């Protein structure tokens, strides 16, 4: 396979820095597993000062990190803003000093953490519509948010401040579930958006370009097979591969509240109770409809009645000599709706010696001439959802799916 040596560009407050001054960096995105909320992405970057002139970075300066792909083109890995700055001296003494500067940067979801919403009441609406409403309210551009480097010449001659609009929103799925109307009450934007995503069985995400999106309950199922990376087990960093199966993932009796006035539905998984004993969970939702509440309760005990093995760590060096350019570039485009299928695993390591799951979160490890990724990958069955033929991704072809897959298995409800 062709040799690959990554080259990095760090753009901080509009100034580019090459990887000649890079000591190391890490970039983390997504969530730790399928049962948790998406976290604000963050980057930790350590730079070595080579000319004794320490860059005058400031808090909230913009940060963008790019890496070259297999063809030498730049690909975004992270966009955010500085949240902390640390400076240190190394090698001080008779031979002089080697200053270094470390910056921590946070991703776009941090904007929600620092914002409040809910000044006005919300109508009854789908979960995706609620997410869009929250993001629109939280991200509407204020005068003080406009970069001081922008001039009127950079803006359309027909642009008016009133419709300058919201900056930084990616695709927002409509959603599947009807949510209750909400009275005016000021709350933290990130908390309300995360709660709404849980009620919609969806997830928030950040793009490497710095936008925020929302994937509804059905996105992973309807896109299944269209964003898949096939990996041979021999390509993995064997010392950093780890699976997990845990009783903490089991739920076989659920009490779910919904509606106004508040009501509740219950669901059980008798076979799971027989196998593991009663493991209960109480779920509070903003759902409006009884049928939808029943659907969520039944789905929860169905999918979580039996614990499924997932990968806590899948580690790959993008300079692996047997990694093709196509696979490398697919990894550089990883997202929370990426399916990773791993074959040729050691006998007995996992049932069937192969695994298929969705990427939940990942960390990039950057160093001079080196780039590695560690991903958390959940069992794909946990993301299964009822889907109709007309909802399925039209570009997906049967040859891109498992040859043992049947429609009834794909359309799990």
Secondary structure, DSSP 4 states (H G I P E B T S, - for coil): -------EEEEETTEEEEGGGEEEEEEEEE-SSTTSPPPPPEEEEEEE-SSS------TT-EEEEEEE-TTS-EEEEEEEEEEEEEEEEES-STT--EEEEEEEEE-TTHHHHT-EE-SS-B-SEEHHHHHHHHHHHHHBPPGGGS-TT--GGGS-TT--GGG--B-SEEEE---S-EE--B----EEHHHHHHHHHHHTT-EEEE-TTS-EEEE-TTHHHHTTTSSEEEEEGGGS-GGG-EEE--GGG---EEEEEETTTTEEEEEE-HHHHHHH---EEEEE--B--HHHHHHHHHHHHHHHSS---EEEEEEEETT-TT--HHHHHHHHT--TT-EEEEESPPTTTSGGG-EEEEEEEEEEEEETTEEEEEEEEEEGGGG-----GGGS-TT--GGGS-TT--HHHHT--
